[in-house]
Amino acid sequence: MTPQIHYYHAHLYYTDEQSLAAARELAAQAEQHFPLRVGRFHEQPVGPHPLWSCQLSFAPEDFGRIIPWLALNRGTLDIFVHAGTGDDLFDHTQGVMWLGSSHLLNLHVFGDE
């Protein structure tokens, strides 16, 4: 059975106060332009994410507008985008794309691979 995508997450990655400020600005602009939810701005690695991050959540039907906009407006931020199917391991390994550089995720948080 083919998984169904219920949502997408775009995780803005940053590493210091300067890139945190850039992530906050990008998230604020995205929130003004699109129907999405901005999560907390973490200043430590959380879950599978190897860097500080903030999550943008949005509906599948908005992917085609949000992702190109993020690609053009991300500056030097790296962005990890993944589908939300209900299978976290699949979502963070098979249903992904990167804007900018990719980073190794801590997949151990999902149990035995």
PyRosetta script that sets phi, psi and omega in degrees:
from pyrosetta import init, pose_from_sequence

init()
pose = pose_from_sequence("MTPQIHYYHAHLYYTDEQSLAAARELAAQAEQHFPLRVGRFHEQPVGPHPLWSCQLSFAPEDFGRIIPWLALNRGTLDIFVHAGTGDDLFDHTQGVMWLGSSHLLNLHVFGDE")
pose.set_psi(1, 131.7)
pose.set_omega(1, -179.4)
pose.set_phi(2, -75.9)
pose.set_psi(2, 131.0)
pose.set_omega(2, 178.2)
pose.set_phi(3, -64.0)
pose.set_psi(3, 152.1)
pose.set_omega(3, 175.7)
pose.set_phi(4, -105.6)
pose.set_psi(4, 135.8)
pose.set_omega(4, 178.8)
pose.set_phi(5, -87.8)
pose.set_psi(5, 118.8)
pose.set_omega(5, -179.0)
pose.set_phi(6, -93.2)
pose.set_psi(6, -28.0)
pose.set_omega(6, -178.3)
pose.set_phi(7, -162.4)
pose.set_psi(7, 172.9)
pose.set_omega(7, 170.8)
pose.set_phi(8, -127.8)
pose.set_psi(8, 149.5)
pose.set_omega(8, 170.6)
pose.set_phi(9, -120.2)
pose.set_psi(9, 137.2)
pose.set_omega(9, 170.3)
pose.set_phi(10, -118.6)
pose.set_psi(10, 115.1)
pose.set_omega(10, -178.6)
pose.set_phi(11, -97.9)
pose.set_psi(11, 116.3)
pose.set_omega(11, 175.9)
pose.set_phi(12, -80.7)
pose.set_psi(12, 124.5)
pose.set_omega(12, -179.5)
pose.set_phi(13, -102.5)
pose.set_psi(13, 139.4)
pose.set_omega(13, 178.4)
pose.set_phi(14, -150.3)
pose.set_psi(14, 165.8)
pose.set_omega(14, -171.0)
pose.set_phi(15, -134.1)
pose.set_psi(15, -8.9)
pose.set_omega(15, -176.8)
pose.set_phi(16, -156.1)
pose.set_psi(16, -179.3)
pose.set_omega(16, -177.1)
pose.set_phi(17, -62.1)
pose.set_psi(17, -37.2)
pose.set_omega(17, -179.2)
pose.set_phi(18, -66.8)
pose.set_psi(18, -46.9)
pose.set_omega(18, 179.6)
pose.set_phi(19, -73.6)
pose.set_psi(19, -26.7)
pose.set_omega(19, 173.2)
pose.set_phi(20, -63.0)
pose.set_psi(20, -42.9)
pose.set_omega(20, 178.1)
pose.set_phi(21, -62.3)
pose.set_psi(21, -40.5)
pose.set_omega(21, 177.7)
pose.set_phi(22, -64.2)
pose.set_psi(22, -40.2)
pose.set_omega(22, 178.9)
pose.set_phi(23, -65.7)
pose.set_psi(23, -42.3)
pose.set_omega(23, 178.0)
pose.set_phi(24, -60.6)
pose.set_psi(24, -42.6)
pose.set_omega(24, -179.6)
pose.set_phi(25, -66.3)
pose.set_psi(25, -44.9)
pose.set_omega(25, 179.1)
pose.set_phi(26, -61.6)
pose.set_psi(26, -43.5)
pose.set_omega(26, 179.7)
pose.set_phi(27, -63.2)
pose.set_psi(27, -41.8)
pose.set_omega(27, 179.7)
pose.set_phi(28, -63.7)
pose.set_psi(28, -42.5)
pose.set_omega(28, 178.0)
pose.set_phi(29, -64.9)
pose.set_psi(29, -43.9)
pose.set_omega(29, 179.2)
pose.set_phi(30, -60.7)
pose.set_psi(30, -40.8)
pose.set_omega(30, -179.1)
pose.set_phi(31, -65.4)
pose.set_psi(31, -30.0)
pose.set_omega(31, 177.6)
pose.set_phi(32, -74.4)
pose.set_psi(32, -30.9)
pose.set_omega(32, -174.7)
pose.set_phi(33, -92.0)
pose.set_psi(33, -26.2)
pose.set_omega(33, -168.6)
pose.set_phi(34, -135.2)
pose.set_psi(34, 157.2)
pose.set_omega(34, 173.7)
pose.set_phi(35, -81.4)
pose.set_psi(35, 90.3)
pose.set_omega(35, 179.3)
pose.set_phi(36, -143.0)
pose.set_psi(36, 167.3)
pose.set_omega(36, 179.2)
pose.set_phi(37, -114.5)
pose.set_psi(37, 130.3)
pose.set_omega(37, 177.7)
pose.set_phi(38, -97.3)
pose.set_psi(38, 125.8)
pose.set_omega(38, 179.0)
pose.set_phi(39, -86.1)
pose.set_psi(39, -167.1)
pose.set_omega(39, 179.7)
pose.set_phi(40, -71.9)
pose.set_psi(40, 152.3)
pose.set_omega(40, 175.3)
pose.set_phi(41, -96.5)
pose.set_psi(41, 102.8)
pose.set_omega(41, -178.2)
pose.set_phi(42, -84.0)
pose.set_psi(42, 137.3)
pose.set_omega(42, 178.1)
pose.set_phi(43, -111.2)
pose.set_psi(43, 38.7)
pose.set_omega(43, 173.9)
pose.set_phi(44, -165.7)
pose.set_psi(44, 158.7)
pose.set_omega(44, 175.9)
pose.set_phi(45, -62.4)
pose.set_psi(45, 138.0)
pose.set_omega(45, -179.2)
pose.set_phi(46, -131.9)
pose.set_psi(46, 135.5)
pose.set_omega(46, 178.5)
pose.set_phi(47, 58.6)
pose.set_psi(47, -132.6)
pose.set_omega(47, -177.5)
pose.set_phi(48, -81.5)
pose.set_psi(48, -4.2)
pose.set_omega(48, -171.5)
pose.set_phi(49, -83.7)
pose.set_psi(49, 126.2)
pose.set_omega(49, -174.2)
pose.set_phi(50, -81.1)
pose.set_psi(50, -10.8)
pose.set_omega(50, -178.5)
pose.set_phi(51, -126.6)
pose.set_psi(51, 173.1)
pose.set_omega(51, 170.9)
pose.set_phi(52, -59.4)
pose.set_psi(52, 148.6)
pose.set_omega(52, -176.5)
pose.set_phi(53, -158.3)
pose.set_psi(53, 163.0)
pose.set_omega(53, 171.1)
pose.set_phi(54, -136.4)
pose.set_psi(54, 138.5)
pose.set_omega(54, -177.1)
pose.set_phi(55, -100.7)
pose.set_psi(55, 130.8)
pose.set_omega(55, 169.2)
pose.set_phi(56, -105.8)
pose.set_psi(56, 127.1)
pose.set_omega(56, -178.9)
pose.set_phi(57, -111.9)
pose.set_psi(57, 136.1)
pose.set_omega(57, 179.7)
pose.set_phi(58, -155.0)
pose.set_psi(58, 163.9)
pose.set_omega(58, -177.0)
pose.set_phi(59, -76.8)
pose.set_psi(59, 150.7)
pose.set_omega(59, 179.2)
pose.set_phi(60, -54.8)
pose.set_psi(60, -36.2)
pose.set_omega(60, -177.3)
pose.set_phi(61, -69.1)
pose.set_psi(61, -12.4)
pose.set_omega(61, 178.4)
pose.set_phi(62, -97.9)
pose.set_psi(62, -3.7)
pose.set_omega(62, -178.4)
pose.set_phi(63, -52.7)
pose.set_psi(63, -47.5)
pose.set_omega(63, -174.5)
pose.set_phi(64, -66.1)
pose.set_psi(64, -16.9)
pose.set_omega(64, 176.1)
pose.set_phi(65, -100.3)
pose.set_psi(65, -39.4)
pose.set_omega(65, -174.1)
pose.set_phi(66, -74.5)
pose.set_psi(66, -47.2)
pose.set_omega(66, -175.0)
pose.set_phi(67, -64.3)
pose.set_psi(67, -45.2)
pose.set_omega(67, 175.2)
pose.set_phi(68, -60.0)
pose.set_psi(68, -38.4)
pose.set_omega(68, 178.6)
pose.set_phi(69, -63.0)
pose.set_psi(69, -45.2)
pose.set_omega(69, 177.2)
pose.set_phi(70, -61.7)
pose.set_psi(70, -40.8)
pose.set_omega(70, 179.9)
pose.set_phi(71, -59.7)
pose.set_psi(71, -38.7)
pose.set_omega(71, -177.2)
pose.set_phi(72, -84.1)
pose.set_psi(72, -18.8)
pose.set_omega(72, -173.4)
pose.set_phi(73, -118.2)
pose.set_psi(73, 5.9)
pose.set_omega(73, -173.0)
pose.set_phi(74, -74.3)
pose.set_psi(74, -14.6)
pose.set_omega(74, -176.7)
pose.set_phi(75, 62.8)
pose.set_psi(75, -126.0)
pose.set_omega(75, -179.7)
pose.set_phi(76, -99.2)
pose.set_psi(76, 3.8)
pose.set_omega(76, 179.9)
pose.set_phi(77, -72.2)
pose.set_psi(77, 141.5)
pose.set_omega(77, 169.9)
pose.set_phi(78, -91.4)
pose.set_psi(78, 141.9)
pose.set_omega(78, -178.1)
pose.set_phi(79, -130.3)
pose.set_psi(79, 125.7)
pose.set_omega(79, 176.7)
pose.set_phi(80, -99.3)
pose.set_psi(80, 119.4)
pose.set_omega(80, -178.5)
pose.set_phi(81, -113.0)
pose.set_psi(81, 132.8)
pose.set_omega(81, 176.3)
pose.set_phi(82, -143.8)
pose.set_psi(82, 153.0)
pose.set_omega(82, 176.0)
pose.set_phi(83, -74.0)
pose.set_psi(83, 159.4)
pose.set_omega(83, 174.1)
pose.set_phi(84, -121.2)
pose.set_psi(84, 98.2)
pose.set_omega(84, -177.9)
pose.set_phi(85, -106.0)
pose.set_psi(85, -11.8)
pose.set_omega(85, -173.1)
pose.set_phi(86, 101.9)
pose.set_psi(86, -8.8)
pose.set_omega(86, 176.5)
pose.set_phi(87, -111.5)
pose.set_psi(87, 94.5)
pose.set_omega(87, -173.7)
pose.set_phi(88, -57.1)
pose.set_psi(88, -41.2)
pose.set_omega(88, -179.4)
pose.set_phi(89, -64.6)
pose.set_psi(89, -46.7)
pose.set_omega(89, 176.4)
pose.set_phi(90, -59.2)
pose.set_psi(90, -47.8)
pose.set_omega(90, -176.3)
pose.set_phi(91, -59.1)
pose.set_psi(91, -33.3)
pose.set_omega(91, -176.2)
pose.set_phi(92, -97.1)
pose.set_psi(92, 2.1)
pose.set_omega(92, 178.9)
pose.set_phi(93, -127.2)
pose.set_psi(93, -45.7)
pose.set_omega(93, -175.3)
pose.set_phi(94, -99.3)
pose.set_psi(94, -30.0)
pose.set_omega(94, -176.0)
pose.set_phi(95, -101.6)
pose.set_psi(95, 46.5)
pose.set_omega(95, -172.1)
pose.set_phi(96, -123.3)
pose.set_psi(96, 161.5)
pose.set_omega(96, 167.4)
pose.set_phi(97, -151.5)
pose.set_psi(97, 158.2)
pose.set_omega(97, -179.8)
pose.set_phi(98, -121.2)
pose.set_psi(98, 139.7)
pose.set_omega(98, 168.3)
pose.set_phi(99, -110.4)
pose.set_psi(99, 115.1)
pose.set_omega(99, -172.9)
pose.set_phi(100, 94.8)
pose.set_psi(100, -148.4)
pose.set_omega(100, -179.4)
pose.set_phi(101, -80.7)
pose.set_psi(101, 149.6)
pose.set_omega(101, 175.1)
pose.set_phi(102, -93.5)
pose.set_psi(102, 158.1)
pose.set_omega(102, -179.3)
pose.set_phi(103, -136.0)
pose.set_psi(103, 148.9)
pose.set_omega(103, 177.3)
pose.set_phi(104, -73.1)
pose.set_psi(104, 129.7)
pose.set_omega(104, 178.2)
pose.set_phi(105, -90.5)
pose.set_psi(105, 156.2)
pose.set_omega(105, 174.5)
pose.set_phi(106, -89.3)
pose.set_psi(106, 88.0)
pose.set_omega(106, -176.1)
pose.set_phi(107, -75.8)
pose.set_psi(107, -9.1)
pose.set_omega(107, 179.0)
pose.set_phi(108, -63.0)
pose.set_psi(108, -21.7)
pose.set_omega(108, 179.3)
pose.set_phi(109, -65.4)
pose.set_psi(109, -16.4)
pose.set_omega(109, 179.6)
pose.set_phi(110, -95.2)
pose.set_psi(110, 8.7)
pose.set_omega(110, -179.9)
pose.set_phi(111, 89.4)
pose.set_psi(111, -163.0)
pose.set_omega(111, -178.4)
pose.set_phi(112, -66.9)
pose.set_psi(112, 128.6)
pose.set_omega(112, 176.9)
pose.set_phi(113, -81.9)
pose.dump_pdb("model.pdb")
